[in-house]
């Protein structure tokens, strides 16, 4: 027997919409990161810009896929 590829239940649509609404300001931070990178150079990018951009990417990954990322390697049992 093989286990199915997705062991996690999908996140409900209303929760995904709330995550998208709460994470929407991070889109401005991501834009500011790219603007700072292009206009002034990488020397003026701060740690908080990188941190909030990563949090925004993580949040929108959850919104688009509907599941939390699997960080552990999945073990399959084959007989």
C-alpha positions in Angstrom: 0.0 0.0 0.0 1.1 3.5 -0.7 0.2 6.5 1.3 -1.4 9.4 -0.6 0.8 12.3 -1.5 -1.2 14.8 0.6 -1.6 13.9 4.2 -2.7 17.4 5.2 -6.2 18.7 5.0 -6.7 21.8 2.9 -7.1 25.1 4.7 -10.7 26.4 4.4 -11.3 29.2 1.9 -12.4 31.7 4.5 -9.2 31.3 6.4 -7.2 31.7 3.2 -9.0 34.9 2.4 -8.2 36.3 5.9 -4.6 35.4 5.5 -4.5 37.2 2.2 -6.1 40.3 3.7 -3.7 40.4 6.7 -0.7 39.8 4.5 -1.6 42.3 1.8 0.6 45.1 3.4 3.6 42.9 2.8 3.1 43.3 -0.9 4.1 47.0 -0.4 7.2 45.9 1.5 8.2 43.5 -1.3 7.7 46.4 -3.8 9.8 48.6 -1.6 12.5 46.0 -1.4 12.8 45.8 -5.2 12.6 49.6 -5.5 15.4 50.0 -3.0 17.4 47.4 -4.8 17.0 49.0 -8.2 17.3 52.7 -7.3 19.7 52.9 -4.4 21.5 49.5 -4.4 21.7 46.5 -2.2 23.6 48.4 0.6 20.4 50.1 1.7 18.2 47.0 2.1 17.5 46.4 5.8 17.0 43.2 7.7 13.3 44.0 8.4 12.6 44.4 4.7 14.0 41.0 4.0 12.1 39.5 7.0 8.7 40.9 6.1 9.2 40.1 2.4 9.8 36.4 3.4 6.8 36.4 5.7 4.7 37.8 2.8 5.9 35.2 0.4 5.2 32.4 2.9 1.7 33.8 3.6 0.8 34.0 -0.1 2.2 30.5 -0.6 -0.3 29.3 1.9 -3.1 31.3 0.3 -2.4 30.0 -3.2 -1.7 26.3 -2.4 -4.1 26.0 0.5 -1.7 23.9 2.5 1.2 24.4 4.9 4.5 23.5 3.4 5.9 20.1 4.3 9.3 20.6 5.8 10.0 16.9 6.6 10.8 14.3 4.0 7.9 12.0 3.6 8.5 8.3 4.2 6.7 5.9 1.9 6.0 2.3 2.8 6.2 -0.1 -0.1 5.4 -3.8 0.2 
